[in-house]
């Protein structure tokens, strides 16, 4: 799997903003990506040192719009903790 296909987009929410100060970032990743693949992708794309990666699979929510109903798509989230001596990710610096 190519590195740029592993990380799909950052998750920007109140809870994820709270972790930015502690160098903990949240990304939406490919469903079949493993922790070592995610770690390598973050290290090479953002030029940082990753300490740990935690992942969770999110089930799609049930939604209705009038007579139409269905589920949103399932996805995987990765919580990435950087090492203390590592530089922060510059994309998130403007958000804090």
VMD Tcl script that builds the backbone (N, CA, C; Angstrom):
set m [mol new atoms 288]
animate dup $m
set s [atomselect $m all]
$s set {name element resname resid chain x y z} {
  {N N UNK 1 A 0.842 -1.180 0.000}
  {CA C UNK 1 A 0.000 0.000 0.000}
  {C C UNK 1 A 0.889 1.246 0.000}
  {N N UNK 2 A 0.543 2.217 -0.835}
  {CA C UNK 2 A 1.321 3.442 -0.944}
  {C C UNK 2 A 1.105 4.329 0.281}
  {N N UNK 3 A 2.153 5.029 0.717}
  {CA C UNK 3 A 2.094 5.829 1.941}
  {C C UNK 3 A 1.003 6.895 1.896}
  {N N UNK 4 A 0.849 7.546 0.750}
  {CA C UNK 4 A -0.125 8.627 0.652}
  {C C UNK 4 A -1.560 8.123 0.561}
  {N N UNK 5 A -1.762 6.824 0.372}
  {CA C UNK 5 A -3.100 6.249 0.382}
  {C C UNK 5 A -3.498 5.760 1.765}
  {N N UNK 6 A -2.545 5.641 2.676}
  {CA C UNK 6 A -2.842 5.160 4.027}
  {C C UNK 6 A -3.552 6.241 4.827}
  {N N UNK 7 A -2.999 7.447 4.858}
  {CA C UNK 7 A -3.604 8.550 5.603}
  {C C UNK 7 A -4.560 9.279 4.679}
  {N N UNK 8 A -5.849 9.276 5.032}
  {CA C UNK 8 A -6.850 9.888 4.172}
  {C C UNK 8 A -7.055 11.360 4.499}
  {N N UNK 9 A -7.254 11.680 5.782}
  {CA C UNK 9 A -7.439 13.074 6.182}
  {C C UNK 9 A -7.348 13.189 7.696}
  {N N UNK 10 A -7.055 14.394 8.204}
  {CA C UNK 10 A -7.033 14.574 9.658}
  {C C UNK 10 A -8.458 14.662 10.203}
  {N N UNK 11 A -8.626 14.245 11.441}
  {CA C UNK 11 A -9.916 14.382 12.119}
  {C C UNK 11 A -9.845 15.649 12.960}
  {N N UNK 12 A -10.670 16.624 12.635}
  {CA C UNK 12 A -10.661 17.905 13.337}
  {C C UNK 12 A -11.942 18.035 14.150}
  {N N UNK 13 A -11.822 17.792 15.451}
  {CA C UNK 13 A -12.955 17.890 16.364}
  {C C UNK 13 A -12.460 18.501 17.674}
  {N N UNK 14 A -13.371 18.781 18.582}
  {CA C UNK 14 A -12.982 19.352 19.874}
  {C C UNK 14 A -12.029 18.423 20.615}
  {N N UNK 15 A -12.335 17.143 20.590}
  {CA C UNK 15 A -11.517 16.172 21.305}
  {C C UNK 15 A -10.121 16.063 20.685}
  {N N UNK 16 A -10.035 16.108 19.356}
  {CA C UNK 16 A -8.721 16.001 18.722}
  {C C UNK 16 A -7.908 17.284 18.912}
  {N N UNK 17 A -8.568 18.455 18.988}
  {CA C UNK 17 A -7.851 19.703 19.249}
  {C C UNK 17 A -7.175 19.684 20.615}
  {N N UNK 18 A -7.794 19.021 21.605}
  {CA C UNK 18 A -7.236 18.968 22.952}
  {C C UNK 18 A -5.912 18.195 22.972}
  {N N UNK 19 A -5.731 17.234 22.085}
  {CA C UNK 19 A -4.513 16.433 22.068}
  {C C UNK 19 A -3.354 17.065 21.324}
  {N N UNK 20 A -3.623 18.088 20.524}
  {CA C UNK 20 A -2.564 18.698 19.712}
  {C C UNK 20 A -1.463 19.291 20.586}
  {N N UNK 21 A -1.818 19.875 21.724}
  {CA C UNK 21 A -0.821 20.460 22.617}
  {C C UNK 21 A 0.138 19.405 23.162}
  {N N UNK 22 A -0.339 18.161 23.285}
  {CA C UNK 22 A 0.496 17.057 23.782}
  {C C UNK 22 A 1.101 16.229 22.656}
  {N N UNK 23 A 1.074 16.753 21.432}
  {CA C UNK 23 A 1.597 16.070 20.237}
  {C C UNK 23 A 0.878 14.752 19.971}
  {N N UNK 24 A -0.440 14.755 20.170}
  {CA C UNK 24 A -1.264 13.597 19.856}
  {C C UNK 24 A -2.228 14.011 18.751}
  {N N UNK 25 A -2.153 13.331 17.610}
  {CA C UNK 25 A -2.919 13.706 16.426}
  {C C UNK 25 A -3.839 12.566 16.024}
  {N N UNK 26 A -4.963 12.909 15.390}
  {CA C UNK 26 A -5.953 11.924 14.978}
  {C C UNK 26 A -6.116 12.006 13.462}
  {N N UNK 27 A -6.056 10.854 12.807}
  {CA C UNK 27 A -6.196 10.777 11.357}
  {C C UNK 27 A -7.227 9.721 10.987}
  {N N UNK 28 A -7.925 9.970 9.881}
  {CA C UNK 28 A -8.749 8.936 9.275}
  {C C UNK 28 A -7.842 8.182 8.313}
  {N N UNK 29 A -7.786 6.859 8.446}
  {CA C UNK 29 A -6.846 6.054 7.668}
  {C C UNK 29 A -7.596 4.970 6.890}
  {N N UNK 30 A -6.877 4.324 5.988}
  {CA C UNK 30 A -7.449 3.222 5.210}
  {C C UNK 30 A -7.852 2.088 6.143}
  {N N UNK 31 A -8.966 1.419 5.830}
  {CA C UNK 31 A -9.489 0.377 6.710}
  {C C UNK 31 A -8.545 -0.812 6.857}
  {N N UNK 32 A -7.754 -1.093 5.839}
  {CA C UNK 32 A -6.867 -2.258 5.905}
  {C C UNK 32 A -5.442 -1.903 6.311}
  {N N UNK 33 A -5.206 -0.663 6.751}
  {CA C UNK 33 A -3.858 -0.235 7.166}
  {C C UNK 33 A -3.538 -0.789 8.554}
  {N N UNK 34 A -2.287 -1.215 8.728}
  {CA C UNK 34 A -1.842 -1.732 10.020}
  {C C UNK 34 A -1.109 -0.624 10.784}
  {N N UNK 35 A -0.877 -0.851 12.070}
  {CA C UNK 35 A -0.187 0.142 12.889}
  {C C UNK 35 A 1.229 0.446 12.385}
  {N N UNK 36 A 2.038 -0.567 12.022}
  {CA C UNK 36 A 3.372 -0.246 11.490}
  {C C UNK 36 A 3.316 0.556 10.182}
  {N N UNK 37 A 2.324 0.273 9.339}
  {CA C UNK 37 A 2.177 1.033 8.096}
  {C C UNK 37 A 1.796 2.482 8.383}
  {N N UNK 38 A 0.903 2.691 9.334}
  {CA C UNK 38 A 0.482 4.038 9.701}
  {C C UNK 38 A 1.658 4.805 10.287}
  {N N UNK 39 A 2.421 4.151 11.150}
  {CA C UNK 39 A 3.593 4.791 11.767}
  {C C UNK 39 A 4.592 5.228 10.703}
  {N N UNK 40 A 4.903 4.338 9.764}
  {CA C UNK 40 A 5.858 4.662 8.709}
  {C C UNK 40 A 5.345 5.788 7.814}
  {N N UNK 41 A 4.050 5.779 7.518}
  {CA C UNK 41 A 3.472 6.821 6.659}
  {C C UNK 41 A 3.545 8.191 7.322}
  {N N UNK 42 A 3.202 8.281 8.604}
  {CA C UNK 42 A 3.248 9.568 9.318}
  {C C UNK 42 A 4.684 10.057 9.425}
  {N N UNK 43 A 5.619 9.157 9.734}
  {CA C UNK 43 A 7.019 9.558 9.874}
  {C C UNK 43 A 7.589 10.089 8.551}
  {N N UNK 44 A 7.269 9.448 7.453}
  {CA C UNK 44 A 7.840 9.868 6.177}
  {C C UNK 44 A 7.128 11.074 5.572}
  {N N UNK 45 A 5.821 11.161 5.717}
  {CA C UNK 45 A 5.084 12.284 5.122}
  {C C UNK 45 A 5.340 13.577 5.883}
  {N N UNK 46 A 5.291 13.532 7.225}
  {CA C UNK 46 A 5.402 14.746 8.030}
  {C C UNK 46 A 6.794 14.966 8.614}
  {N N UNK 47 A 7.723 14.033 8.405}
  {CA C UNK 47 A 9.097 14.150 8.892}
  {C C UNK 47 A 9.146 14.330 10.413}
  {N N UNK 48 A 8.506 13.409 11.135}
  {CA C UNK 48 A 8.466 13.414 12.600}
  {C C UNK 48 A 8.824 12.021 13.104}
  {N N UNK 49 A 8.934 11.874 14.438}
  {CA C UNK 49 A 9.202 10.575 15.057}
  {C C UNK 49 A 7.971 10.159 15.861}
  {N N UNK 50 A 7.417 9.003 15.536}
  {CA C UNK 50 A 6.197 8.519 16.171}
  {C C UNK 50 A 6.553 7.608 17.335}
  {N N UNK 51 A 5.903 7.846 18.475}
  {CA C UNK 51 A 6.114 6.994 19.651}
  {C C UNK 51 A 5.145 5.817 19.643}
  {N N UNK 52 A 3.845 6.084 19.411}
  {CA C UNK 52 A 2.858 5.003 19.430}
  {C C UNK 52 A 1.701 5.327 18.492}
  {N N UNK 53 A 1.005 4.265 18.089}
  {CA C UNK 53 A -0.178 4.391 17.238}
  {C C UNK 53 A -1.276 3.522 17.833}
  {N N UNK 54 A -2.436 4.109 18.070}
  {CA C UNK 54 A -3.615 3.371 18.508}
  {C C UNK 54 A -4.679 3.533 17.431}
  {N N UNK 55 A -5.407 2.457 17.129}
  {CA C UNK 55 A -6.422 2.517 16.089}
  {C C UNK 55 A -7.770 2.060 16.629}
  {N N UNK 56 A -8.820 2.520 15.951}
  {CA C UNK 56 A -10.172 2.092 16.281}
  {C C UNK 56 A -11.001 2.062 15.009}
  {N N UNK 57 A -11.868 1.053 14.903}
  {CA C UNK 57 A -12.778 0.945 13.774}
  {C C UNK 57 A -14.111 1.563 14.167}
  {N N UNK 58 A -14.605 2.491 13.359}
  {CA C UNK 58 A -15.853 3.198 13.642}
  {C C UNK 58 A -16.945 2.645 12.737}
  {N N UNK 59 A -18.033 2.191 13.321}
  {CA C UNK 59 A -19.173 1.696 12.561}
  {C C UNK 59 A -19.968 2.870 12.009}
  {N N UNK 60 A -20.573 2.695 10.850}
  {CA C UNK 60 A -21.395 3.732 10.249}
  {C C UNK 60 A -22.664 3.971 11.045}
  {N N UNK 61 A -23.135 5.216 11.032}
  {CA C UNK 61 A -24.347 5.582 11.763}
  {C C UNK 61 A -25.577 5.414 10.877}
  {N N UNK 62 A -26.700 5.109 11.492}
  {CA C UNK 62 A -27.968 4.986 10.786}
  {C C UNK 62 A -28.511 6.382 10.513}
  {N N UNK 63 A -28.837 6.670 9.272}
  {CA C UNK 63 A -29.339 7.992 8.887}
  {C C UNK 63 A -30.625 7.829 8.083}
  {N N UNK 64 A -31.533 8.815 8.247}
  {CA C UNK 64 A -32.766 8.855 7.452}
  {C C UNK 64 A -32.908 10.234 6.843}
  {N N UNK 65 A -33.376 10.268 5.596}
  {CA C UNK 65 A -33.687 11.521 4.919}
  {C C UNK 65 A -35.029 11.298 4.228}
  {N N UNK 66 A -36.107 11.681 4.904}
  {CA C UNK 66 A -37.438 11.414 4.363}
  {C C UNK 66 A -37.708 9.929 4.348}
  {N N UNK 67 A -38.051 9.416 3.162}
  {CA C UNK 67 A -38.338 7.981 3.048}
  {C C UNK 67 A -37.086 7.146 2.869}
  {N N UNK 68 A -35.971 7.771 2.596}
  {CA C UNK 68 A -34.731 7.047 2.333}
  {C C UNK 68 A -33.960 6.849 3.629}
  {N N UNK 69 A -33.440 5.656 3.772}
  {CA C UNK 69 A -32.684 5.346 4.987}
  {C C UNK 69 A -31.483 4.483 4.643}
  {N N UNK 70 A -30.487 4.513 5.517}
  {CA C UNK 70 A -29.295 3.708 5.296}
  {C C UNK 70 A -28.238 4.037 6.327}
  {N N UNK 71 A -27.059 3.523 6.101}
  {CA C UNK 71 A -25.950 3.717 7.021}
  {C C UNK 71 A -24.842 4.503 6.337}
  {N N UNK 72 A -24.147 5.352 7.103}
  {CA C UNK 72 A -22.952 5.997 6.585}
  {C C UNK 72 A -21.849 4.947 6.537}
  {N N UNK 73 A -20.779 5.220 5.821}
  {CA C UNK 73 A -19.736 4.218 5.643}
  {C C UNK 73 A -18.899 4.039 6.911}
  {N N UNK 74 A -18.411 2.819 7.110}
  {CA C UNK 74 A -17.500 2.514 8.210}
  {C C UNK 74 A -16.128 3.086 7.877}
  {N N UNK 75 A -15.340 3.422 8.920}
  {CA C UNK 75 A -13.983 3.904 8.690}
  {C C UNK 75 A -13.108 3.585 9.880}
  {N N UNK 76 A -11.822 3.855 9.726}
  {CA C UNK 76 A -10.833 3.558 10.762}
  {C C UNK 76 A -10.142 4.851 11.158}
  {N N UNK 77 A -9.957 5.052 12.467}
  {CA C UNK 77 A -9.249 6.216 12.991}
  {C C UNK 77 A -7.956 5.772 13.637}
  {N N UNK 78 A -6.929 6.607 13.491}
  {CA C UNK 78 A -5.636 6.325 14.110}
  {C C UNK 78 A -5.258 7.493 15.006}
  {N N UNK 79 A -4.899 7.190 16.254}
  {CA C UNK 79 A -4.413 8.177 17.213}
  {C C UNK 79 A -2.894 8.034 17.246}
  {N N UNK 80 A -2.182 9.082 16.833}
  {CA C UNK 80 A -0.728 9.033 16.694}
  {C C UNK 80 A -0.091 9.925 17.752}
  {N N UNK 81 A 0.756 9.329 18.604}
  {CA C UNK 81 A 1.487 10.065 19.639}
  {C C UNK 81 A 2.923 10.227 19.181}
  {N N UNK 82 A 3.397 11.476 19.116}
  {CA C UNK 82 A 4.779 11.737 18.715}
  {C C UNK 82 A 5.705 11.664 19.921}
  {N N UNK 83 A 6.989 11.442 19.662}
  {CA C UNK 83 A 7.984 11.431 20.729}
  {C C UNK 83 A 8.175 12.852 21.249}
  {N N UNK 84 A 8.554 13.011 22.526}
  {CA C UNK 84 A 8.707 14.358 23.112}
  {C C UNK 84 A 9.746 15.224 22.402}
  {N N UNK 85 A 10.812 14.613 21.877}
  {CA C UNK 85 A 11.851 15.403 21.212}
  {C C UNK 85 A 11.562 15.625 19.729}
  {N N UNK 86 A 10.460 15.103 19.227}
  {CA C UNK 86 A 10.102 15.243 17.826}
  {C C UNK 86 A 9.453 16.607 17.573}
  {N N UNK 87 A 9.678 17.201 16.408}
  {CA C UNK 87 A 8.973 18.451 16.098}
  {C C UNK 87 A 7.491 18.170 15.874}
  {N N UNK 88 A 6.655 19.176 16.082}
  {CA C UNK 88 A 5.218 18.989 15.870}
  {C C UNK 88 A 4.907 19.037 14.375}
  {N N UNK 89 A 3.722 18.606 14.013}
  {CA C UNK 89 A 3.297 18.624 12.618}
  {C C UNK 89 A 2.842 20.039 12.288}
  {N N UNK 90 A 3.469 20.647 11.302}
  {CA C UNK 90 A 3.246 22.081 11.011}
  {C C UNK 90 A 1.813 22.374 10.583}
  {N N UNK 91 A 1.119 21.414 9.975}
  {CA C UNK 91 A -0.265 21.631 9.556}
  {C C UNK 91 A -1.161 21.983 10.740}
  {N N UNK 92 A -0.912 21.362 11.889}
  {CA C UNK 92 A -1.756 21.548 13.067}
  {C C UNK 92 A -1.339 22.739 13.918}
  {N N UNK 93 A -0.177 23.321 13.667}
  {CA C UNK 93 A 0.309 24.432 14.503}
  {C C UNK 93 A -0.607 25.655 14.462}
  {N N UNK 94 A -1.226 25.920 13.330}
  {CA C UNK 94 A -2.107 27.079 13.208}
  {C C UNK 94 A -3.467 26.861 13.861}
  {N N UNK 95 A -3.804 25.619 14.204}
  {CA C UNK 95 A -5.120 25.316 14.735}
  {C C UNK 95 A -5.212 25.512 16.250}
  {N N UNK 96 A -4.093 25.509 16.921}
  {CA C UNK 96 A -4.110 25.607 18.393}
  {C C UNK 96 A -4.157 27.052 18.820}
}
mol reanalyze $m
mol bondsrecalc $m
mol representation Tube
mol addrep $m
